[in-house]
Amino acid sequence: DIVMTQSPDSLAVSLGERATISCKSSQSVLYSSNNKNYLGWYQQKPGQPPKVLIYWASTRESGVPDRFSGSGSGTDFTLTISSLQAEDVAVYYCQQYYSTVYTFGQGTKLEIK
Amino acid sequence: EVQMLESGGGLVQPGGSLRLSCAASGFTFSEYGMNWVRQAPGKGLEWVSAISGGGDSAYYANSVRGRFTISRDNSKNTLYLQMNSLRAEDTAIYYCAKDWADGDHFDYWGHGTLVTVSS
């Protein structure tokens, strides 16, 4: 199975500052036939189901604020929140859907400093 | 509006069985792959199983293969998860999640149903 490893496990950032979360996969999730990375980012707030923020590594889901962005290719990916807002406090997960056995990262808990 | 409502969770003894259901609405159910994802108390997300829109292909996490069976009834817009030989480590909230397209990311999630395996 493809192992997804996020860093850090937790992160405290001041309001208005940038937050960056890393995700590394144990093998490439870049599908060569269409040049798409099969990598998504999800946000989960307490007591709620996850919500997709980014798919194909860098495509923002409709309705997601543009302060959220995704980057990277192959095995190394990053989720960036350009200016942290109070409502962004949540746990963030990356997920690969390249293989038929999907896997998530362990999650990164984002808090306000 | 897309909606998915899970049901069937509850308390079951180790070694027991349970069947979860996910009733979907707001989209053409048969055209989309569906998934089960679980989350143990205070832990992260674990993908459990997926099934194609037509129901002809199914996939499982190693942790549940041979014990869980995913299925769907497209005439009833309902997804199922039959769970047998349950273990304490299967205790979790079980979410159903819709593929954006077959084999793609998950664009809608239900609110989950809690399964507790305990004697």
Chai-1 contact restraints between the chains, C-beta under 6 A:
chainA,res_idxA,chainB,res_idxB,connection_type,confidence,min_distance_angstrom,max_distance_angstrom,comment,restraint_id
A,G40,B,H105,contact,1.0,0.0,6.0,A-B,restraint_1
A,P49,B,Y95,contact,1.0,0.0,6.0,A-B,restraint_2
A,P49,B,W109,contact,1.0,0.0,6.0,A-B,restraint_3
A,P49,B,H111,contact,1.0,0.0,6.0,A-B,restraint_4
A,P50,B,W109,contact,1.0,0.0,6.0,A-B,restraint_5
A,V52,B,H105,contact,1.0,0.0,6.0,A-B,restraint_6
A,V52,B,D107,contact,1.0,0.0,6.0,A-B,restraint_7
A,Y55,B,H105,contact,1.0,0.0,6.0,A-B,restraint_8
A,Y93,B,L45,contact,1.0,0.0,6.0,A-B,restraint_9
A,Y97,B,H105,contact,1.0,0.0,6.0,A-B,restraint_10
A,T100,B,Y59,contact,1.0,0.0,6.0,A-B,restraint_11
A,Y102,B,W47,contact,1.0,0.0,6.0,A-B,restraint_12
A,F104,B,L45,contact,1.0,0.0,6.0,A-B,restraint_13
A,Q106,B,G44,contact,1.0,0.0,6.0,A-B,restraint_14
A,G107,B,G44,contact,1.0,0.0,6.0,A-B,restraint_15
